[in-house]
């Protein structure tokens, strides 16, 4: 059971980090987003959590 809880905790931490990174990339100017190949739909294509 402890192993399962650790996996859930790790999944939440990873999802939080991913949301934070997505938010930071979305705050960049449009020109820079285009230069690095970032598009607004990136967060919609992603599964939020693995469970």
mmCIF entry with sequence, helices, sheets and N, C-alpha, C, O atoms, coordinates in Angstrom:
data_MODEL
# 
_entry.id   MODEL 
# 
_entity.id                         1 
_entity.type                       polymer 
_entity.pdbx_number_of_molecules   1 
# 
_entity_poly.entity_id                      1 
_entity_poly.type                           'polypeptide(L)' 
_entity_poly.nstd_linkage                   no 
_entity_poly.nstd_monomer                   no 
_entity_poly.pdbx_seq_one_letter_code       
;(UNK)(UNK)(UNK)(UNK)(UNK)(UNK)(UNK)(UNK)(UNK)(UNK)(UNK)(UNK)(UNK)(UNK)(UNK)(UNK)
(UNK)(UNK)(UNK)(UNK)(UNK)(UNK)(UNK)(UNK)(UNK)(UNK)(UNK)(UNK)(UNK)(UNK)(UNK)(UNK)
(UNK)(UNK)(UNK)(UNK)(UNK)(UNK)(UNK)(UNK)(UNK)(UNK)(UNK)(UNK)(UNK)(UNK)(UNK)(UNK)
(UNK)(UNK)(UNK)
;
_entity_poly.pdbx_seq_one_letter_code_can   XXXXXXXXXXXXXXXXXXXXXXXXXXXXXXXXXXXXXXXXXXXXXXXXXXX 
_entity_poly.pdbx_strand_id                 A 
# 
loop_
_entity_poly_seq.entity_id 
_entity_poly_seq.num 
_entity_poly_seq.mon_id 
_entity_poly_seq.hetero 
1 1  UNK n 
1 2  UNK n 
1 3  UNK n 
1 4  UNK n 
1 5  UNK n 
1 6  UNK n 
1 7  UNK n 
1 8  UNK n 
1 9  UNK n 
1 10 UNK n 
1 11 UNK n 
1 12 UNK n 
1 13 UNK n 
1 14 UNK n 
1 15 UNK n 
1 16 UNK n 
1 17 UNK n 
1 18 UNK n 
1 19 UNK n 
1 20 UNK n 
1 21 UNK n 
1 22 UNK n 
1 23 UNK n 
1 24 UNK n 
1 25 UNK n 
1 26 UNK n 
1 27 UNK n 
1 28 UNK n 
1 29 UNK n 
1 30 UNK n 
1 31 UNK n 
1 32 UNK n 
1 33 UNK n 
1 34 UNK n 
1 35 UNK n 
1 36 UNK n 
1 37 UNK n 
1 38 UNK n 
1 39 UNK n 
1 40 UNK n 
1 41 UNK n 
1 42 UNK n 
1 43 UNK n 
1 44 UNK n 
1 45 UNK n 
1 46 UNK n 
1 47 UNK n 
1 48 UNK n 
1 49 UNK n 
1 50 UNK n 
1 51 UNK n 
# 
_struct_asym.id          A 
_struct_asym.entity_id   1 
# 
loop_
_struct_conf.conf_type_id 
_struct_conf.id 
_struct_conf.pdbx_PDB_helix_id 
_struct_conf.beg_label_comp_id 
_struct_conf.beg_label_asym_id 
_struct_conf.beg_label_seq_id 
_struct_conf.pdbx_beg_PDB_ins_code 
_struct_conf.end_label_comp_id 
_struct_conf.end_label_asym_id 
_struct_conf.end_label_seq_id 
_struct_conf.pdbx_end_PDB_ins_code 
_struct_conf.beg_auth_comp_id 
_struct_conf.beg_auth_asym_id 
_struct_conf.beg_auth_seq_id 
_struct_conf.end_auth_comp_id 
_struct_conf.end_auth_asym_id 
_struct_conf.end_auth_seq_id 
_struct_conf.pdbx_PDB_helix_class 
_struct_conf.details 
_struct_conf.pdbx_PDB_helix_length 
HELX_P HELX_P1 AA1 UNK A 2  ? UNK A 26 ? UNK A 2  UNK A 26 1 ? 25 
HELX_P HELX_P2 AA2 UNK A 30 ? UNK A 36 ? UNK A 30 UNK A 36 1 ? 7  
HELX_P HELX_P3 AA3 UNK A 40 ? UNK A 43 ? UNK A 40 UNK A 43 5 ? 4  
# 
_struct_conf_type.id          HELX_P 
_struct_conf_type.criteria    ? 
_struct_conf_type.reference   ? 
# 
loop_
_atom_site.group_PDB 
_atom_site.id 
_atom_site.type_symbol 
_atom_site.label_atom_id 
_atom_site.label_alt_id 
_atom_site.label_comp_id 
_atom_site.label_asym_id 
_atom_site.label_entity_id 
_atom_site.label_seq_id 
_atom_site.pdbx_PDB_ins_code 
_atom_site.Cartn_x 
_atom_site.Cartn_y 
_atom_site.Cartn_z 
_atom_site.occupancy 
_atom_site.B_iso_or_equiv 
_atom_site.pdbx_formal_charge 
_atom_site.auth_seq_id 
_atom_site.auth_comp_id 
_atom_site.auth_asym_id 
_atom_site.auth_atom_id 
_atom_site.pdbx_PDB_model_num 
ATOM 1   N N  . UNK A 1 1  ? 0.825  -1.187 0.000   1.00 0.00 ? 1  UNK A N  1 
ATOM 2   C CA . UNK A 1 1  ? 0.000  0.000  0.000   1.00 0.00 ? 1  UNK A CA 1 
ATOM 3   C C  . UNK A 1 1  ? 0.873  1.256  0.000   1.00 0.00 ? 1  UNK A C  1 
ATOM 4   O O  . UNK A 1 1  ? 0.552  2.238  -0.670  1.00 0.00 ? 1  UNK A O  1 
ATOM 5   N N  . UNK A 1 2  ? 1.951  1.224  0.736   1.00 0.00 ? 2  UNK A N  1 
ATOM 6   C CA . UNK A 1 2  ? 2.840  2.374  0.783   1.00 0.00 ? 2  UNK A CA 1 
ATOM 7   C C  . UNK A 1 2  ? 3.425  2.666  -0.598  1.00 0.00 ? 2  UNK A C  1 
ATOM 8   O O  . UNK A 1 2  ? 3.600  3.823  -0.980  1.00 0.00 ? 2  UNK A O  1 
ATOM 9   N N  . UNK A 1 3  ? 3.721  1.609  -1.331  1.00 0.00 ? 3  UNK A N  1 
ATOM 10  C CA . UNK A 1 3  ? 4.264  1.760  -2.676  1.00 0.00 ? 3  UNK A CA 1 
ATOM 11  C C  . UNK A 1 3  ? 3.256  2.461  -3.589  1.00 0.00 ? 3  UNK A C  1 
ATOM 12  O O  . UNK A 1 3  ? 3.635  3.311  -4.395  1.00 0.00 ? 3  UNK A O  1 
ATOM 13  N N  . UNK A 1 4  ? 1.994  2.113  -3.466  1.00 0.00 ? 4  UNK A N  1 
ATOM 14  C CA . UNK A 1 4  ? 0.936  2.745  -4.268  1.00 0.00 ? 4  UNK A CA 1 
ATOM 15  C C  . UNK A 1 4  ? 0.785  4.216  -3.904  1.00 0.00 ? 4  UNK A C  1 
ATOM 16  O O  . UNK A 1 4  ? 0.633  5.061  -4.786  1.00 0.00 ? 4  UNK A O  1 
ATOM 17  N N  . UNK A 1 5  ? 0.825  4.523  -2.630  1.00 0.00 ? 5  UNK A N  1 
ATOM 18  C CA . UNK A 1 5  ? 0.719  5.915  -2.196  1.00 0.00 ? 5  UNK A CA 1 
ATOM 19  C C  . UNK A 1 5  ? 1.898  6.745  -2.706  1.00 0.00 ? 5  UNK A C  1 
ATOM 20  O O  . UNK A 1 5  ? 1.731  7.902  -3.093  1.00 0.00 ? 5  UNK A O  1 
ATOM 21  N N  . UNK A 1 6  ? 3.080  6.150  -2.703  1.00 0.00 ? 6  UNK A N  1 
ATOM 22  C CA . UNK A 1 6  ? 4.250  6.858  -3.215  1.00 0.00 ? 6  UNK A CA 1 
ATOM 23  C C  . UNK A 1 6  ? 4.114  7.135  -4.708  1.00 0.00 ? 6  UNK A C  1 
ATOM 24  O O  . UNK A 1 6  ? 4.517  8.193  -5.189  1.00 0.00 ? 6  UNK A O  1 
ATOM 25  N N  . UNK A 1 7  ? 3.547  6.180  -5.435  1.00 0.00 ? 7  UNK A N  1 
ATOM 26  C CA . UNK A 1 7  ? 3.334  6.388  -6.873  1.00 0.00 ? 7  UNK A CA 1 
ATOM 27  C C  . UNK A 1 7  ? 2.323  7.497  -7.130  1.00 0.00 ? 7  UNK A C  1 
ATOM 28  O O  . UNK A 1 7  ? 2.507  8.315  -8.032  1.00 0.00 ? 7  UNK A O  1 
ATOM 29  N N  . UNK A 1 8  ? 1.260  7.524  -6.339  1.00 0.00 ? 8  UNK A N  1 
ATOM 30  C CA . UNK A 1 8  ? 0.250  8.578  -6.484  1.00 0.00 ? 8  UNK A CA 1 
ATOM 31  C C  . UNK A 1 8  ? 0.858  9.932  -6.165  1.00 0.00 ? 8  UNK A C  1 
ATOM 32  O O  . UNK A 1 8  ? 0.622  10.907 -6.878  1.00 0.00 ? 8  UNK A O  1 
ATOM 33  N N  . UNK A 1 9  ? 1.641  9.996  -5.096  1.00 0.00 ? 9  UNK A N  1 
ATOM 34  C CA . UNK A 1 9  ? 2.300  11.251 -4.715  1.00 0.00 ? 9  UNK A CA 1 
ATOM 35  C C  . UNK A 1 9  ? 3.235  11.724 -5.822  1.00 0.00 ? 9  UNK A C  1 
ATOM 36  O O  . UNK A 1 9  ? 3.268  12.911 -6.149  1.00 0.00 ? 9  UNK A O  1 
ATOM 37  N N  . UNK A 1 10 ? 3.990  10.800 -6.395  1.00 0.00 ? 10 UNK A N  1 
ATOM 38  C CA . UNK A 1 10 ? 4.913  11.145 -7.477  1.00 0.00 ? 10 UNK A CA 1 
ATOM 39  C C  . UNK A 1 10 ? 4.146  11.628 -8.712  1.00 0.00 ? 10 UNK A C  1 
ATOM 40  O O  . UNK A 1 10 ? 4.584  12.555 -9.393  1.00 0.00 ? 10 UNK A O  1 
ATOM 41  N N  . UNK A 1 11 ? 3.006  11.000 -8.997  1.00 0.00 ? 11 UNK A N  1 
ATOM 42  C CA . UNK A 1 11 ? 2.198  11.414 -10.143 1.00 0.00 ? 11 UNK A CA 1 
ATOM 43  C C  . UNK A 1 11 ? 1.662  12.824 -9.932  1.00 0.00 ? 11 UNK A C  1 
ATOM 44  O O  . UNK A 1 11 ? 1.657  13.625 -10.866 1.00 0.00 ? 11 UNK A O  1 
ATOM 45  N N  . UNK A 1 12 ? 1.209  13.141 -8.721  1.00 0.00 ? 12 UNK A N  1 
ATOM 46  C CA . UNK A 1 12 ? 0.734  14.484 -8.430  1.00 0.00 ? 12 UNK A CA 1 
ATOM 47  C C  . UNK A 1 12 ? 1.867  15.505 -8.543  1.00 0.00 ? 12 UNK A C  1 
ATOM 48  O O  . UNK A 1 12 ? 1.667  16.597 -9.075  1.00 0.00 ? 12 UNK A O  1 
ATOM 49  N N  . UNK A 1 13 ? 3.031  15.163 -8.053  1.00 0.00 ? 13 UNK A N  1 
ATOM 50  C CA . UNK A 1 13 ? 4.174  16.077 -8.132  1.00 0.00 ? 13 UNK A CA 1 
ATOM 51  C C  . UNK A 1 13 ? 4.559  16.332 -9.587  1.00 0.00 ? 13 UNK A C  1 
ATOM 52  O O  . UNK A 1 13 ? 4.843  17.467 -9.970  1.00 0.00 ? 13 UNK A O  1 
ATOM 53  N N  . UNK A 1 14 ? 4.567  15.281 -10.386 1.00 0.00 ? 14 UNK A N  1 
ATOM 54  C CA . UNK A 1 14 ? 4.909  15.433 -11.800 1.00 0.00 ? 14 UNK A CA 1 
ATOM 55  C C  . UNK A 1 14 ? 3.860  16.264 -12.526 1.00 0.00 ? 14 UNK A C  1 
ATOM 56  O O  . UNK A 1 14 ? 4.207  17.113 -13.348 1.00 0.00 ? 14 UNK A O  1 
ATOM 57  N N  . UNK A 1 15 ? 2.592  16.035 -12.239 1.00 0.00 ? 15 UNK A N  1 
ATOM 58  C CA . UNK A 1 15 ? 1.521  16.805 -12.876 1.00 0.00 ? 15 UNK A CA 1 
ATOM 59  C C  . UNK A 1 15 ? 1.609  18.277 -12.480 1.00 0.00 ? 15 UNK A C  1 
ATOM 60  O O  . UNK A 1 15 ? 1.377  19.162 -13.304 1.00 0.00 ? 15 UNK A O  1 
ATOM 61  N N  . UNK A 1 16 ? 1.942  18.534 -11.230 1.00 0.00 ? 16 UNK A N  1 
ATOM 62  C CA . UNK A 1 16 ? 2.082  19.910 -10.762 1.00 0.00 ? 16 UNK A CA 1 
ATOM 63  C C  . UNK A 1 16 ? 3.227  20.615 -11.481 1.00 0.00 ? 16 UNK A C  1 
ATOM 64  O O  . UNK A 1 16 ? 3.095  21.763 -11.904 1.00 0.00 ? 16 UNK A O  1 
ATOM 65  N N  . UNK A 1 17 ? 4.344  19.919 -11.613 1.00 0.00 ? 17 UNK A N  1 
ATOM 66  C CA . UNK A 1 17 ? 5.494  20.489 -12.307 1.00 0.00 ? 17 UNK A CA 1 
ATOM 67  C C  . UNK A 1 17 ? 5.160  20.763 -13.778 1.00 0.00 ? 17 UNK A C  1 
ATOM 68  O O  . UNK A 1 17 ? 5.556  21.790 -14.329 1.00 0.00 ? 17 UNK A O  1 
ATOM 69  N N  . UNK A 1 18 ? 4.430  19.839 -14.406 1.00 0.00 ? 18 UNK A N  1 
ATOM 70  C CA . UNK A 1 18 ? 4.035  19.986 -15.802 1.00 0.00 ? 18 UNK A CA 1 
ATOM 71  C C  . UNK A 1 18 ? 3.107  21.190 -15.987 1.00 0.00 ? 18 UNK A C  1 
ATOM 72  O O  . UNK A 1 18 ? 3.257  21.953 -16.940 1.00 0.00 ? 18 UNK A O  1 
ATOM 73  N N  . UNK A 1 19 ? 2.143  21.355 -15.064 1.00 0.00 ? 19 UNK A N  1 
ATOM 74  C CA . UNK A 1 19 ? 1.226  22.509 -15.146 1.00 0.00 ? 19 UNK A CA 1 
ATOM 75  C C  . UNK A 1 19 ? 1.985  23.817 -14.974 1.00 0.00 ? 19 UNK A C  1 
ATOM 76  O O  . UNK A 1 19 ? 1.716  24.792 -15.675 1.00 0.00 ? 19 UNK A O  1 
ATOM 77  N N  . UNK A 1 20 ? 2.932  23.838 -14.044 1.00 0.00 ? 20 UNK A N  1 
ATOM 78  C CA . UNK A 1 20 ? 3.717  25.048 -13.799 1.00 0.00 ? 20 UNK A CA 1 
ATOM 79  C C  . UNK A 1 20 ? 4.536  25.408 -15.043 1.00 0.00 ? 20 UNK A C  1 
ATOM 80  O O  . UNK A 1 20 ? 4.588  26.573 -15.437 1.00 0.00 ? 20 UNK A O  1 
ATOM 81  N N  . UNK A 1 21 ? 5.171  24.417 -15.654 1.00 0.00 ? 21 UNK A N  1 
ATOM 82  C CA . UNK A 1 21 ? 5.965  24.649 -16.864 1.00 0.00 ? 21 UNK A CA 1 
ATOM 83  C C  . UNK A 1 21 ? 5.087  25.137 -18.002 1.00 0.00 ? 21 UNK A C  1 
ATOM 84  O O  . UNK A 1 21 ? 5.453  26.063 -18.726 1.00 0.00 ? 21 UNK A O  1 
ATOM 85  N N  . UNK A 1 22 ? 3.918  24.509 -18.160 1.00 0.00 ? 22 UNK A N  1 
ATOM 86  C CA . UNK A 1 22 ? 2.976  24.917 -19.211 1.00 0.00 ? 22 UNK A CA 1 
ATOM 87  C C  . UNK A 1 22 ? 2.549  26.357 -19.005 1.00 0.00 ? 22 UNK A C  1 
ATOM 88  O O  . UNK A 1 22 ? 2.503  27.136 -19.957 1.00 0.00 ? 22 UNK A O  1 
ATOM 89  N N  . UNK A 1 23 ? 2.237  26.713 -17.777 1.00 0.00 ? 23 UNK A N  1 
ATOM 90  C CA . UNK A 1 23 ? 1.808  28.079 -17.471 1.00 0.00 ? 23 UNK A CA 1 
ATOM 91  C C  . UNK A 1 23 ? 2.919  29.074 -17.801 1.00 0.00 ? 23 UNK A C  1 
ATOM 92  O O  . UNK A 1 23 ? 2.653  30.132 -18.371 1.00 0.00 ? 23 UNK A O  1 
ATOM 93  N N  . UNK A 1 24 ? 4.168  28.739 -17.444 1.00 0.00 ? 24 UNK A N  1 
ATOM 94  C CA . UNK A 1 24 ? 5.290  29.628 -17.730 1.00 0.00 ? 24 UNK A CA 1 
ATOM 95  C C  . UNK A 1 24 ? 5.516  29.783 -19.235 1.00 0.00 ? 24 UNK A C  1 
ATOM 96  O O  . UNK A 1 24 ? 5.794  30.883 -19.713 1.00 0.00 ? 24 UNK A O  1 
ATOM 97  N N  . UNK A 1 25 ? 5.396  28.690 -19.975 1.00 0.00 ? 25 UNK A N  1 
ATOM 98  C CA . UNK A 1 25 ? 5.562  28.774 -21.424 1.00 0.00 ? 25 UNK A CA 1 
ATOM 99  C C  . UNK A 1 25 ? 4.444  29.586 -22.059 1.00 0.00 ? 25 UNK A C  1 
ATOM 100 O O  . UNK A 1 25 ? 4.688  30.329 -23.010 1.00 0.00 ? 25 UNK A O  1 
ATOM 101 N N  . UNK A 1 26 ? 3.234  29.461 -21.556 1.00 0.00 ? 26 UNK A N  1 
ATOM 102 C CA . UNK A 1 26 ? 2.109  30.229 -22.097 1.00 0.00 ? 26 UNK A CA 1 
ATOM 103 C C  . UNK A 1 26 ? 2.232  31.718 -21.805 1.00 0.00 ? 26 UNK A C  1 
ATOM 104 O O  . UNK A 1 26 ? 1.627  32.535 -22.499 1.00 0.00 ? 26 UNK A O  1 
ATOM 105 N N  . UNK A 1 27 ? 3.006  32.081 -20.789 1.00 0.00 ? 27 UNK A N  1 
ATOM 106 C CA . UNK A 1 27 ? 3.198  33.488 -20.445 1.00 0.00 ? 27 UNK A CA 1 
ATOM 107 C C  . UNK A 1 27 ? 4.262  34.170 -21.305 1.00 0.00 ? 27 UNK A C  1 
ATOM 108 O O  . UNK A 1 27 ? 4.378  35.396 -21.290 1.00 0.00 ? 27 UNK A O  1 
ATOM 109 N N  . UNK A 1 28 ? 5.035  33.384 -22.053 1.00 0.00 ? 28 UNK A N  1 
ATOM 110 C CA . UNK A 1 28 ? 6.050  33.962 -22.932 1.00 0.00 ? 28 UNK A CA 1 
ATOM 111 C C  . UNK A 1 28 ? 5.391  34.703 -24.085 1.00 0.00 ? 28 UNK A C  1 
ATOM 112 O O  . UNK A 1 28 ? 4.265  34.380 -24.463 1.00 0.00 ? 28 UNK A O  1 
ATOM 113 N N  . UNK A 1 29 ? 6.082  35.697 -24.650 1.00 0.00 ? 29 UNK A N  1 
ATOM 114 C CA . UNK A 1 29 ? 5.534  36.392 -25.817 1.00 0.00 ? 29 UNK A CA 1 
ATOM 115 C C  . UNK A 1 29 ? 5.308  35.413 -26.978 1.00 0.00 ? 29 UNK A C  1 
ATOM 116 O O  . UNK A 1 29 ? 6.015  34.415 -27.111 1.00 0.00 ? 29 UNK A O  1 
ATOM 117 N N  . UNK A 1 30 ? 4.322  35.718 -27.801 1.00 0.00 ? 30 UNK A N  1 
ATOM 118 C CA . UNK A 1 30 ? 3.941  34.849 -28.917 1.00 0.00 ? 30 UNK A CA 1 
ATOM 119 C C  . UNK A 1 30 ? 5.119  34.560 -29.839 1.00 0.00 ? 30 UNK A C  1 
ATOM 120 O O  . UNK A 1 30 ? 5.261  33.435 -30.317 1.00 0.00 ? 30 UNK A O  1 
ATOM 121 N N  . UNK A 1 31 ? 5.960  35.550 -30.096 1.00 0.00 ? 31 UNK A N  1 
ATOM 122 C CA . UNK A 1 31 ? 7.099  35.359 -30.995 1.00 0.00 ? 31 UNK A CA 1 
ATOM 123 C C  . UNK A 1 31 ? 8.057  34.293 -30.460 1.00 0.00 ? 31 UNK A C  1 
ATOM 124 O O  . UNK A 1 31 ? 8.552  33.453 -31.212 1.00 0.00 ? 31 UNK A O  1 
ATOM 125 N N  . UNK A 1 32 ? 8.305  34.338 -29.165 1.00 0.00 ? 32 UNK A N  1 
ATOM 126 C CA . UNK A 1 32 ? 9.206  33.360 -28.548 1.00 0.00 ? 32 UNK A CA 1 
ATOM 127 C C  . UNK A 1 32 ? 8.564  31.978 -28.556 1.00 0.00 ? 32 UNK A C  1 
ATOM 128 O O  . UNK A 1 32 ? 9.246  30.981 -28.796 1.00 0.00 ? 32 UNK A O  1 
ATOM 129 N N  . UNK A 1 33 ? 7.254  31.908 -28.295 1.00 0.00 ? 33 UNK A N  1 
ATOM 130 C CA . UNK A 1 33 ? 6.554  30.624 -28.343 1.00 0.00 ? 33 UNK A CA 1 
ATOM 131 C C  . UNK A 1 33 ? 6.683  29.999 -29.727 1.00 0.00 ? 33 UNK A C  1 
ATOM 132 O O  . UNK A 1 33 ? 6.899  28.793 -29.849 1.00 0.00 ? 33 UNK A O  1 
ATOM 133 N N  . UNK A 1 34 ? 6.553  30.806 -30.758 1.00 0.00 ? 34 UNK A N  1 
ATOM 134 C CA . UNK A 1 34 ? 6.697  30.291 -32.122 1.00 0.00 ? 34 UNK A CA 1 
ATOM 135 C C  . UNK A 1 34 ? 8.128  29.832 -32.377 1.00 0.00 ? 34 UNK A C  1 
ATOM 136 O O  . UNK A 1 34 ? 8.339  28.808 -33.026 1.00 0.00 ? 34 UNK A O  1 
ATOM 137 N N  . UNK A 1 35 ? 9.109  30.573 -31.878 1.00 0.00 ? 35 UNK A N  1 
ATOM 138 C CA . UNK A 1 35 ? 10.515 30.220 -32.083 1.00 0.00 ? 35 UNK A CA 1 
ATOM 139 C C  . UNK A 1 35 ? 10.874 28.871 -31.460 1.00 0.00 ? 35 UNK A C  1 
ATOM 140 O O  . UNK A 1 35 ? 11.669 28.115 -32.020 1.00 0.00 ? 35 UNK A O  1 
ATOM 141 N N  . UNK A 1 36 ? 10.290 28.575 -30.311 1.00 0.00 ? 36 UNK A N  1 
ATOM 142 C CA . UNK A 1 36 ? 10.627 27.315 -29.642 1.00 0.00 ? 36 UNK A CA 1 
ATOM 143 C C  . UNK A 1 36 ? 9.657  26.189 -30.020 1.00 0.00 ? 36 UNK A C  1 
ATOM 144 O O  . UNK A 1 36 ? 9.811  25.057 -29.560 1.00 0.00 ? 36 UNK A O  1 
ATOM 145 N N  . UNK A 1 37 ? 8.673  26.496 -30.846 1.00 0.00 ? 37 UNK A N  1 
ATOM 146 C CA . UNK A 1 37 ? 7.741  25.472 -31.306 1.00 0.00 ? 37 UNK A CA 1 
ATOM 147 C C  . UNK A 1 37 ? 6.637  25.162 -30.311 1.00 0.00 ? 37 UNK A C  1 
ATOM 148 O O  . UNK A 1 37 ? 6.050  24.081 -30.352 1.00 0.00 ? 37 UNK A O  1 
ATOM 149 N N  . UNK A 1 38 ? 6.351  26.091 -29.425 1.00 0.00 ? 38 UNK A N  1 
ATOM 150 C CA . UNK A 1 38 ? 5.302  25.897 -28.436 1.00 0.00 ? 38 UNK A CA 1 
ATOM 151 C C  . UNK A 1 38 ? 3.970  26.361 -29.021 1.00 0.00 ? 38 UNK A C  1 
ATOM 152 O O  . UNK A 1 38 ? 3.896  27.403 -29.672 1.00 0.00 ? 38 UNK A O  1 
ATOM 153 N N  . UNK A 1 39 ? 2.937  25.587 -28.784 1.00 0.00 ? 39 UNK A N  1 
ATOM 154 C CA . UNK A 1 39 ? 1.608  25.980 -29.242 1.00 0.00 ? 39 UNK A CA 1 
ATOM 155 C C  . UNK A 1 39 ? 0.626  25.872 -28.084 1.00 0.00 ? 39 UNK A C  1 
ATOM 156 O O  . UNK A 1 39 ? 0.849  25.114 -27.141 1.00 0.00 ? 39 UNK A O  1 
ATOM 157 N N  . UNK A 1 40 ? -0.451 26.626 -28.157 1.00 0.00 ? 40 UNK A N  1 
ATOM 158 C CA . UNK A 1 40 ? -1.395 26.725 -27.048 1.00 0.00 ? 40 UNK A CA 1 
ATOM 159 C C  . UNK A 1 40 ? -2.107 25.420 -26.735 1.00 0.00 ? 40 UNK A C  1 
ATOM 160 O O  . UNK A 1 40 ? -2.504 25.207 -25.590 1.00 0.00 ? 40 UNK A O  1 
ATOM 161 N N  . UNK A 1 41 ? -2.280 24.551 -27.702 1.00 0.00 ? 41 UNK A N  1 
ATOM 162 C CA . UNK A 1 41 ? -3.028 23.319 -27.494 1.00 0.00 ? 41 UNK A CA 1 
ATOM 163 C C  . UNK A 1 41 ? -2.202 22.238 -26.805 1.00 0.00 ? 41 UNK A C  1 
ATOM 164 O O  . UNK A 1 41 ? -2.710 21.136 -26.596 1.00 0.00 ? 41 UNK A O  1 
ATOM 165 N N  . UNK A 1 42 ? -0.980 22.504 -26.453 1.00 0.00 ? 42 UNK A N  1 
ATOM 166 C CA . UNK A 1 42 ? -0.120 21.479 -25.861 1.00 0.00 ? 42 UNK A CA 1 
ATOM 167 C C  . UNK A 1 42 ? -0.725 20.901 -24.585 1.00 0.00 ? 42 UNK A C  1 
ATOM 168 O O  . UNK A 1 42 ? -0.666 19.690 -24.368 1.00 0.00 ? 42 UNK A O  1 
ATOM 169 N N  . UNK A 1 43 ? -1.306 21.748 -23.740 1.00 0.00 ? 43 UNK A N  1 
ATOM 170 C CA . UNK A 1 43 ? -1.853 21.232 -22.489 1.00 0.00 ? 43 UNK A CA 1 
ATOM 171 C C  . UNK A 1 43 ? -3.150 20.456 -22.703 1.00 0.00 ? 43 UNK A C  1 
ATOM 172 O O  . UNK A 1 43 ? -3.528 19.657 -21.847 1.00 0.00 ? 43 UNK A O  1 
ATOM 173 N N  . UNK A 1 44 ? -3.841 20.672 -23.824 1.00 0.00 ? 44 UNK A N  1 
ATOM 174 C CA . UNK A 1 44 ? -5.065 19.934 -24.098 1.00 0.00 ? 44 UNK A CA 1 
ATOM 175 C C  . UNK A 1 44 ? -4.777 18.509 -24.572 1.00 0.00 ? 44 UNK A C  1 
ATOM 176 O O  . UNK A 1 44 ? -5.601 17.616 -24.381 1.00 0.00 ? 44 UNK A O  1 
ATOM 177 N N  . UNK A 1 45 ? -3.621 18.294 -25.184 1.00 0.00 ? 45 UNK A N  1 
ATOM 178 C CA . UNK A 1 45 ? -3.260 16.989 -25.690 1.00 0.00 ? 45 UNK A CA 1 
ATOM 179 C C  . UNK A 1 45 ? -2.722 16.055 -24.610 1.00 0.00 ? 45 UNK A C  1 
ATOM 180 O O  . UNK A 1 45 ? -2.517 14.865 -24.850 1.00 0.00 ? 45 UNK A O  1 
ATOM 181 N N  . UNK A 1 46 ? -2.501 16.592 -23.448 1.00 0.00 ? 46 UNK A N  1 
ATOM 182 C CA . UNK A 1 46 ? -1.828 15.862 -22.387 1.00 0.00 ? 46 UNK A CA 1 
ATOM 183 C C  . UNK A 1 46 ? -2.831 15.254 -21.405 1.00 0.00 ? 46 UNK A C  1 
ATOM 184 O O  . UNK A 1 46 ? -3.837 15.877 -21.068 1.00 0.00 ? 46 UNK A O  1 
ATOM 185 N N  . UNK A 1 47 ? -2.551 14.053 -20.960 1.00 0.00 ? 47 UNK A N  1 
ATOM 186 C CA . UNK A 1 47 ? -3.376 13.436 -19.914 1.00 0.00 ? 47 UNK A CA 1 
ATOM 187 C C  . UNK A 1 47 ? -2.911 14.014 -18.579 1.00 0.00 ? 47 UNK A C  1 
ATOM 188 O O  . UNK A 1 47 ? -1.714 14.043 -18.295 1.00 0.00 ? 47 UNK A O  1 
ATOM 189 N N  . UNK A 1 48 ? -3.832 14.459 -17.784 1.00 0.00 ? 48 UNK A N  1 
ATOM 190 C CA . UNK A 1 48 ? -3.468 15.129 -16.537 1.00 0.00 ? 48 UNK A CA 1 
ATOM 191 C C  . UNK A 1 48 ? -2.819 14.186 -15.521 1.00 0.00 ? 48 UNK A C  1 
ATOM 192 O O  . UNK A 1 48 ? -1.722 14.465 -15.037 1.00 0.00 ? 48 UNK A O  1 
ATOM 193 N N  . UNK A 1 49 ? -3.474 13.090 -15.198 1.00 0.00 ? 49 UNK A N  1 
ATOM 194 C CA . UNK A 1 49 ? -2.937 12.144 -14.235 1.00 0.00 ? 49 UNK A CA 1 
ATOM 195 C C  . UNK A 1 49 ? -3.104 10.723 -14.757 1.00 0.00 ? 49 UNK A C  1 
ATOM 196 O O  . UNK A 1 49 ? -4.030 10.451 -15.521 1.00 0.00 ? 49 UNK A O  1 
ATOM 197 N N  . UNK A 1 50 ? -2.229 9.826  -14.360 1.00 0.00 ? 50 UNK A N  1 
ATOM 198 C CA . UNK A 1 50 ? -2.278 8.465  -14.895 1.00 0.00 ? 50 UNK A CA 1 
ATOM 199 C C  . UNK A 1 50 ? -3.337 7.568  -14.252 1.00 0.00 ? 50 UNK A C  1 
ATOM 200 O O  . UNK A 1 50 ? -3.338 6.363  -14.508 1.00 0.00 ? 50 UNK A O  1 
ATOM 201 N N  . UNK A 1 51 ? -4.226 8.103  -13.436 1.00 0.00 ? 51 UNK A N  1 
ATOM 202 C CA . UNK A 1 51 ? -5.258 7.274  -12.809 1.00 0.00 ? 51 UNK A CA 1 
ATOM 203 C C  . UNK A 1 51 ? -6.589 7.969  -12.831 1.00 0.00 ? 51 UNK A C  1 
ATOM 204 O O  . UNK A 1 51 ? -7.579 7.422  -12.346 1.00 0.00 ? 51 UNK A O  1 
# 
